[in-house]
Amino acid sequence: MMDWTQTLTIILSVFGSTAAVWYVVREDIKRHDLELKEMRQEFHNVRTEMKEEFSKGHALWANLLKQIYDIKLDQSQRNAKA
């Protein structure tokens, strides 16, 4: 039969172990949260860059198509006069 000091020792050991595990887990969660925030920021930066590059490419294509249209329009007007 256990006396009260052995019971108290076991209870305190369980609580101490639980607290130690919780501390390690909590630090691990903080580290993972930080990594996740960094990954989100990196994704946001890459997405913003891609959006800007797409906009530049879209503008270049739109300008090129407008120039082609203007040239074709000018050619058709010359052919209509001739």
N, CA, C and O atoms as a GROMACS GRO file, in nm:
protein
  328
    1MET      N    1   0.083  -0.117   0.000
    1MET     CA    2   0.000   0.000   0.000
    1MET      C    3   0.089   0.125   0.000
    1MET      O    4   0.191   0.130   0.068
    2MET      N    5   0.046   0.226  -0.080
    2MET     CA    6   0.125   0.349  -0.090
    2MET      C    7   0.080   0.447   0.018
    2MET      O    8  -0.038   0.459   0.052
    3ASP      N    9   0.179   0.517   0.068
    3ASP     CA   10   0.141   0.623   0.161
    3ASP      C   11   0.121   0.753   0.083
    3ASP      O   12   0.142   0.757  -0.038
    4TRP      N   13   0.080   0.856   0.151
    4TRP     CA   14   0.041   0.979   0.082
    4TRP      C   15   0.159   1.047   0.014
    4TRP      O   16   0.139   1.118  -0.085
    5THR      N   17   0.284   1.029   0.062
    5THR     CA   18   0.399   1.093  -0.001
    5THR      C   19   0.430   1.030  -0.136
    5THR      O   20   0.467   1.100  -0.231
    6GLN      N   21   0.415   0.898  -0.145
    6GLN     CA   22   0.436   0.833  -0.275
    6GLN      C   23   0.328   0.875  -0.375
    6GLN      O   24   0.358   0.898  -0.492
    7THR      N   25   0.206   0.884  -0.330
    7THR     CA   26   0.096   0.927  -0.416
    7THR      C   27   0.120   1.070  -0.463
    7THR      O   28   0.101   1.101  -0.581
    8LEU      N   29   0.160   1.157  -0.373
    8LEU     CA   30   0.187   1.296  -0.407
    8LEU      C   31   0.304   1.304  -0.506
    8LEU      O   32   0.300   1.383  -0.600
    9THR      N   33   0.406   1.222  -0.485
    9THR     CA   34   0.521   1.220  -0.576
    9THR      C   35   0.478   1.179  -0.716
    9THR      O   36   0.521   1.240  -0.814
   10ILE      N   37   0.395   1.078  -0.726
   10ILE     CA   38   0.347   1.031  -0.856
   10ILE      C   39   0.263   1.140  -0.924
   10ILE      O   40   0.280   1.168  -1.043
   11ILE      N   41   0.173   1.201  -0.848
   11ILE     CA   42   0.086   1.305  -0.904
   11ILE      C   43   0.171   1.423  -0.953
   11ILE      O   44   0.149   1.475  -1.062
   12LEU      N   45   0.266   1.466  -0.871
   12LEU     CA   46   0.352   1.578  -0.911
   12LEU      C   47   0.438   1.542  -1.031
   12LEU      O   48   0.463   1.627  -1.117
   13SER      N   49   0.484   1.418  -1.038
   13SER     CA   50   0.563   1.374  -1.153
   13SER      C   51   0.480   1.378  -1.281
   13SER      O   52   0.529   1.420  -1.386
   14VAL      N   53   0.356   1.333  -1.272
   14VAL     CA   54   0.266   1.334  -1.389
   14VAL      C   55   0.240   1.478  -1.432
   14VAL      O   56   0.248   1.510  -1.550
   15PHE      N   57   0.208   1.565  -1.336
   15PHE     CA   58   0.183   1.706  -1.370
   15PHE      C   59   0.308   1.771  -1.428
   15PHE      O   60   0.300   1.847  -1.525
   16GLY      N   61   0.423   1.742  -1.368
   16GLY     CA   62   0.549   1.799  -1.418
   16GLY      C   63   0.579   1.753  -1.559
   16GLY      O   64   0.620   1.833  -1.644
   17SER      N   65   0.560   1.625  -1.584
   17SER     CA   66   0.584   1.571  -1.718
   17SER      C   67   0.488   1.632  -1.819
   17SER      O   68   0.527   1.667  -1.931
   18THR      N   69   0.361   1.645  -1.780
   18THR     CA   70   0.261   1.705  -1.868
   18THR      C   71   0.298   1.849  -1.899
   18THR      O   72   0.286   1.893  -2.013
   19ALA      N   73   0.341   1.923  -1.798
   19ALA     CA   74   0.380   2.063  -1.819
   19ALA      C   75   0.501   2.071  -1.912
   19ALA      O   76   0.506   2.159  -1.999
   20ALA      N   77   0.597   1.982  -1.896
   20ALA     CA   78   0.716   1.984  -1.982
   20ALA      C   79   0.679   1.952  -2.127
   20ALA      O   80   0.727   2.017  -2.220
   21VAL      N   81   0.593   1.854  -2.145
   21VAL     CA   82   0.550   1.818  -2.281
   21VAL      C   83   0.472   1.934  -2.342
   21VAL      O   84   0.492   1.968  -2.459
   22TRP      N   85   0.383   1.995  -2.264
   22TRP     CA   86   0.304   2.108  -2.315
   22TRP      C   87   0.395   2.224  -2.355
   22TRP      O   88   0.370   2.289  -2.456
   23TYR      N   89   0.500   2.250  -2.277
   23TYR     CA   90   0.593   2.358  -2.308
   23TYR      C   91   0.662   2.330  -2.442
   23TYR      O   92   0.673   2.420  -2.526
   24VAL      N   93   0.709   2.208  -2.462
   24VAL     CA   94   0.776   2.171  -2.588
   24VAL      C   95   0.679   2.182  -2.704
   24VAL      O   96   0.714   2.235  -2.810
   25VAL      N   97   0.557   2.133  -2.687
   25VAL     CA   98   0.457   2.138  -2.793
   25VAL      C   99   0.422   2.283  -2.826
   25VAL      O  100   0.407   2.319  -2.942
   26ARG      N  101   0.407   2.364  -2.723
   26ARG     CA  102   0.372   2.505  -2.744
   26ARG      C  103   0.481   2.577  -2.824
   26ARG      O  104   0.450   2.655  -2.914
   27GLU      N  105   0.606   2.551  -2.792
   27GLU     CA  106   0.717   2.612  -2.867
   27GLU      C  107   0.718   2.562  -3.011
   27GLU      O  108   0.745   2.638  -3.104
   28ASP      N  109   0.688   2.435  -3.030
   28ASP     CA  110   0.682   2.378  -3.164
   28ASP      C  111   0.569   2.442  -3.245
   28ASP      O  112   0.585   2.470  -3.364
   29ILE      N  113   0.456   2.465  -3.181
   29ILE     CA  114   0.343   2.530  -3.248
   29ILE      C  115   0.380   2.673  -3.288
   29ILE      O  116   0.348   2.717  -3.398
   30LYS      N  117   0.448   2.745  -3.198
   30LYS     CA  118   0.492   2.881  -3.230
   30LYS      C  119   0.586   2.881  -3.351
   30LYS      O  120   0.574   2.966  -3.439
   31ARG      N  121   0.678   2.785  -3.354
   31ARG     CA  122   0.773   2.777  -3.465
   31ARG      C  123   0.700   2.747  -3.596
   31ARG      O  124   0.731   2.807  -3.699
   32HIS      N  125   0.604   2.655  -3.592
   32HIS     CA  126   0.528   2.623  -3.712
   32HIS      C  127   0.443   2.741  -3.758
   32HIS      O  128   0.430   2.765  -3.878
   33ASP      N  129   0.386   2.814  -3.663
   33ASP     CA  130   0.308   2.934  -3.699
   33ASP      C  131   0.397   3.037  -3.768
   33ASP      O  132   0.356   3.098  -3.867
   34LEU      N  133   0.516   3.057  -3.716
   34LEU     CA  134   0.610   3.151  -3.776
   34LEU      C  135   0.648   3.106  -3.918
   34LEU      O  136   0.650   3.188  -4.010
   35GLU      N  137   0.676   2.978  -3.934
   35GLU     CA  138   0.709   2.926  -4.067
   35GLU      C  139   0.592   2.943  -4.163
   35GLU      O  140   0.612   2.977  -4.279
   36LEU      N  141   0.471   2.920  -4.116
   36LEU     CA  142   0.352   2.936  -4.199
   36LEU      C  143   0.334   3.081  -4.240
   36LEU      O  144   0.300   3.108  -4.355
   37LYS      N  145   0.355   3.175  -4.147
   37LYS     CA  146   0.345   3.317  -4.181
   37LYS      C  147   0.448   3.355  -4.286
   37LYS      O  148   0.417   3.428  -4.380
   38GLU      N  149   0.570   3.303  -4.272
   38GLU     CA  150   0.675   3.332  -4.370
   38GLU      C  151   0.638   3.276  -4.507
   38GLU      O  152   0.660   3.341  -4.609
   39MET      N  153   0.583   3.154  -4.509
   39MET     CA  154   0.544   3.094  -4.636
   39MET      C  155   0.430   3.172  -4.700
   39MET      O  156   0.430   3.192  -4.822
   40ARG      N  157   0.334   3.218  -4.620
   40ARG     CA  158   0.224   3.298  -4.673
   40ARG      C  159   0.275   3.429  -4.732
   40ARG      O  160   0.231   3.471  -4.839
   41GLN      N  161   0.369   3.493  -4.662
   41GLN     CA  162   0.425   3.620  -4.711
   41GLN      C  163   0.501   3.597  -4.842
   41GLN      O  164   0.489   3.676  -4.936
   42GLU      N  165   0.578   3.489  -4.847
   42GLU     CA  166   0.653   3.457  -4.969
   42GLU      C  167   0.556   3.429  -5.084
   42GLU      O  168   0.578   3.476  -5.196
   43PHE      N  169   0.450   3.355  -5.058
   43PHE     CA  170   0.351   3.326  -5.160
   43PHE      C  171   0.286   3.456  -5.208
   43PHE      O  172   0.265   3.475  -5.328
   44HIS      N  173   0.254   3.545  -5.114
   44HIS     CA  174   0.193   3.673  -5.150
   44HIS      C  175   0.287   3.754  -5.238
   44HIS      O  176   0.244   3.815  -5.337
   45ASN      N  177   0.417   3.756  -5.203
   45ASN     CA  178   0.515   3.831  -5.282
   45ASN      C  179   0.527   3.774  -5.422
   45ASN      O  180   0.529   3.850  -5.520
   46VAL      N  181   0.535   3.642  -5.434
   46VAL     CA  182   0.547   3.579  -5.566
   46VAL      C  183   0.420   3.605  -5.648
   46VAL      O  184   0.428   3.634  -5.767
   47ARG      N  185   0.305   3.595  -5.583
   47ARG     CA  186   0.179   3.619  -5.652
   47ARG      C  187   0.171   3.763  -5.703
   47ARG      O  188   0.125   3.787  -5.815
   48THR      N  189   0.214   3.857  -5.621
   48THR     CA  190   0.213   3.998  -5.661
   48THR      C  191   0.307   4.020  -5.780
   48THR      O  192   0.273   4.091  -5.875
   49GLU      N  193   0.426   3.960  -5.774
   49GLU     CA  194   0.520   3.973  -5.885
   49GLU      C  195   0.463   3.914  -6.013
   49GLU      O  196   0.474   3.974  -6.120
   50MET      N  197   0.402   3.796  -6.002
   50MET     CA  198   0.344   3.732  -6.121
   50MET      C  199   0.231   3.816  -6.178
   50MET      O  200   0.217   3.828  -6.300
   51LYS      N  201   0.151   3.875  -6.090
   51LYS     CA  202   0.041   3.960  -6.133
   51LYS      C  203   0.094   4.080  -6.210
   51LYS      O  204   0.041   4.117  -6.315
   52GLU      N  205   0.200   4.142  -6.157
   52GLU     CA  206   0.261   4.257  -6.224
   52GLU      C  207   0.318   4.217  -6.359
   52GLU      O  208   0.300   4.288  -6.459
   53GLU      N  209   0.389   4.105  -6.363
   53GLU     CA  210   0.447   4.058  -6.489
   53GLU      C  211   0.338   4.026  -6.591
   53GLU      O  212   0.352   4.058  -6.709
   54PHE      N  213   0.229   3.964  -6.545
   54PHE     CA  214   0.119   3.933  -6.634
   54PHE      C  215   0.058   4.062  -6.690
   54PHE      O  216   0.027   4.070  -6.808
   55SER      N  217   0.042   4.161  -6.603
   55SER     CA  218  -0.014   4.289  -6.647
   55SER      C  219   0.076   4.354  -6.752
   55SER      O  220   0.027   4.409  -6.851
   56LYS      N  221   0.208   4.349  -6.730
   56LYS     CA  222   0.302   4.405  -6.828
   56LYS      C  223   0.290   4.331  -6.961
   56LYS      O  224   0.284   4.393  -7.067
   57GLY      N  225   0.287   4.198  -6.954
   57GLY     CA  226   0.275   4.118  -7.076
   57GLY      C  227   0.143   4.144  -7.146
   57GLY      O  228   0.138   4.154  -7.269
   58HIS      N  229   0.037   4.155  -7.069
   58HIS     CA  230  -0.095   4.182  -7.126
   58HIS      C  231  -0.095   4.318  -7.196
   58HIS      O  232  -0.150   4.331  -7.305
   59ALA      N  233  -0.034   4.417  -7.133
   59ALA     CA  234  -0.027   4.551  -7.192
   59ALA      C  235   0.055   4.549  -7.321
   59ALA      O  236   0.019   4.615  -7.419
   60LEU      N  237   0.165   4.473  -7.321
   60LEU     CA  238   0.247   4.464  -7.443
   60LEU      C  239   0.170   4.399  -7.558
   60LEU      O  240   0.174   4.447  -7.671
   61TRP      N  241   0.098   4.290  -7.526
   61TRP     CA  242   0.020   4.224  -7.630
   61TRP      C  243  -0.093   4.315  -7.680
   61TRP      O  244  -0.119   4.321  -7.800
   62ALA      N  245  -0.158   4.385  -7.590
   62ALA     CA  246  -0.265   4.477  -7.630
   62ALA      C  247  -0.211   4.587  -7.719
   62ALA      O  248  -0.274   4.623  -7.819
   63ASN      N  249  -0.096   4.640  -7.686
   63ASN     CA  250  -0.034   4.744  -7.767
   63ASN      C  251   0.006   4.690  -7.904
   63ASN      O  252  -0.015   4.756  -8.005
   64LEU      N  253   0.063   4.569  -7.907
   64LEU     CA  254   0.101   4.508  -8.034
   64LEU      C  255  -0.021   4.484  -8.124
   64LEU      O  256  -0.017   4.513  -8.243
   65LEU      N  257  -0.128   4.432  -8.065
   65LEU     CA  258  -0.249   4.408  -8.143
   65LEU      C  259  -0.309   4.538  -8.194
   65LEU      O  260  -0.361   4.542  -8.306
   66LYS      N  261  -0.303   4.643  -8.115
   66LYS     CA  262  -0.354   4.773  -8.159
   66LYS      C  263  -0.271   4.825  -8.275
   66LYS      O  264  -0.326   4.878  -8.372
   67GLN      N  265  -0.140   4.810  -8.267
   67GLN     CA  266  -0.054   4.855  -8.376
   67GLN      C  267  -0.082   4.775  -8.504
   67GLN      O  268  -0.088   4.832  -8.613
   68ILE      N  269  -0.100   4.645  -8.490
   68ILE     CA  270  -0.134   4.562  -8.607
   68ILE      C  271  -0.267   4.607  -8.666
   68ILE      O  272  -0.280   4.618  -8.788
   69TYR      N  273  -0.365   4.632  -8.581
   69TYR     CA  274  -0.496   4.678  -8.627
   69TYR      C  275  -0.483   4.811  -8.700
   69TYR      O  276  -0.542   4.830  -8.807
   70ASP      N  277  -0.406   4.904  -8.643
   70ASP     CA  278  -0.387   5.034  -8.708
   70ASP      C  279  -0.319   5.020  -8.844
   70ASP      O  280  -0.357   5.088  -8.939
   71ILE      N  281  -0.220   4.933  -8.853
   71ILE     CA  282  -0.151   4.910  -8.981
   71ILE      C  283  -0.247   4.851  -9.083
   71ILE      O  284  -0.252   4.896  -9.198
   72LYS      N  285  -0.322   4.750  -9.042
   72LYS     CA  286  -0.418   4.687  -9.133
   72LYS      C  287  -0.527   4.786  -9.176
   72LYS      O  288  -0.568   4.787  -9.292
   73LEU      N  289  -0.572   4.868  -9.085
   73LEU     CA  290  -0.673   4.969  -9.116
   73LEU      C  291  -0.617   5.070  -9.217
   73LEU      O  292  -0.685   5.107  -9.313
   74ASP      N  293  -0.495   5.112  -9.194
   74ASP     CA  294  -0.430   5.207  -9.285
   74ASP      C  295  -0.413   5.145  -9.422
   74ASP      O  296  -0.437   5.211  -9.523
   75GLN      N  297  -0.372   5.018  -9.428
   75GLN     CA  298  -0.355   4.948  -9.556
   75GLN      C  299  -0.488   4.936  -9.630
   75GLN      O  300  -0.495   4.958  -9.751
   76SER      N  301  -0.594   4.902  -9.556
   76SER     CA  302  -0.724   4.885  -9.622
   76SER      C  303  -0.777   5.019  -9.672
   76SER      O  304  -0.843   5.025  -9.776
   77GLN      N  305  -0.749   5.127  -9.600
   77GLN     CA  306  -0.791   5.259  -9.646
   77GLN      C  307  -0.712   5.299  -9.772
   77GLN      O  308  -0.769   5.359  -9.863
   78ARG      N  309  -0.584   5.268  -9.778
   78ARG     CA  310  -0.504   5.298  -9.898
   78ARG      C  311  -0.554   5.217 -10.016
   78ARG      O  312  -0.564   5.269 -10.127
   79ASN      N  313  -0.586   5.090  -9.992
   79ASN     CA  314  -0.635   5.004 -10.101
   79ASN      C  315  -0.772   5.052 -10.149
   79ASN      O  316  -0.803   5.039 -10.267
   80ALA      N  317  -0.853   5.107 -10.061
   80ALA     CA  318  -0.984   5.155 -10.100
   80ALA      C  319  -0.974   5.281 -10.184
   80ALA      O  320  -1.058   5.305 -10.272
   81LYS      N  321  -0.872   5.363 -10.158
   81LYS     CA  322  -0.851   5.487 -10.236
   81LYS      C  323  -0.795   5.457 -10.375
   81LYS      O  324  -0.821   5.530 -10.470
   82ALA      N  325  -0.717   5.350 -10.384
   82ALA     CA  326  -0.651   5.319 -10.511
   82ALA      C  327  -0.741   5.258 -10.613
   82ALA      O  328  -0.697   5.227 -10.724
   0.00000   0.00000   0.00000
